[in-house]
Amino acid sequence: MPYRRGSEPERLPLPSNPEYWVDMKRRPTRGDRMAAQDALMSVVNIDTRGLTAEEMRRIERDPDDQDTTRGLLTDYRYKAYLDTWLLRLISAWNIDRSILDPAYEGEEIAPITQAAIDALDDEDGQFLLHHARKRMKANRPDPTSNGQSRGSSTGMRSDTPLPSAQ
C-alpha cells in the first residue's frame, strides 16, 4: 500500500464558471503546515530609536537585555497564512493566462502564483478558502487524542512505544 494513500487531489469546479476547476490536495503535508505557520508570524529584532509611542506599544523587550535600543517586533500576517495554504494545497487548475493579462486570448494555463490567486473572482477565492480551511482543520492535531491527528486511522497512541529495529 502506498505511503500517501488517499492523497489524490479533489477536483473542485469554480462557482463563478464550472468550466474552470481547481485540483486541491485532500490532505496537507507536514511541509504545507510548516510553510503556512512560518508565513503567519514574523519576529524581527529592530532598533527602537526614533519610534513613536504608538509604534513602541508593539515592541517587546527582553528584560535581561542591557541594550535598551533594541526590541522585538512581532507581526501576525493572517493573509499570508491563508495564501500559503492555497498555494500549497492547489496542485493544478485549468485557468488560462487571461487571469493575469486580460488582453491574453490564448489557452495557455496560468501558473499557480500569488498574483493569479489574488486575481480570482472573490466568489471563487472564498470557495477555495472554504475548502482549504476544511483540509487545515481535518489534519490539525486534537489535544484530547494523545497526539493523533483528527481522522487518523492508525489506532496507535502517541505513548505507544515504536518497535525496535533489529
Steps between C-alpha positions, in 0.01 A plus 500: 500500500645842407608728786286794382184300427196721461717793398363540148362851456132591495374683192294805599294677228508876563164653592536801269547273196495118542699460176799604709628274774768475765663178620563525874691256717269305730756496782772753576854380559715592796686738267172670403412560865849621593514741203163650596601535865827663395307749285266584789743671730812709462722595793763764428763646732490874425659824608244687710662843480271748330180295531180674604315406820240317289770297326671425834180332628559225245857438618597235755819539696709230656524601870845338521636688198711802597463659153197729536513603135390155375164327512300221340222586259252219448286525190209264437419459132174311468463571128846354436400194705186438294676577172772248583238234567341564161832499315603175670165318469415588137677244284355588156235708327375578153488879539660667200747788498225756443461511879838677507470685170145585388628565146628141474288287265686169490435182693827472691438412865599765753762405756369448854644813657400753761418751226266253331328407827456871583342552156233232555138608514419558871232230494756248374762615749258459792395160368862382484576640846200310636636175358854578617373568855323163505830333419690709754256403776474134402873448545547715813620312810224449756631572853270230645629224274851443641665662198295334227367717221124505461395238257811292561436135440820354643347416835840556664523730797794738520620333823517159329866401461619445147636156416878493516693446178683169496 
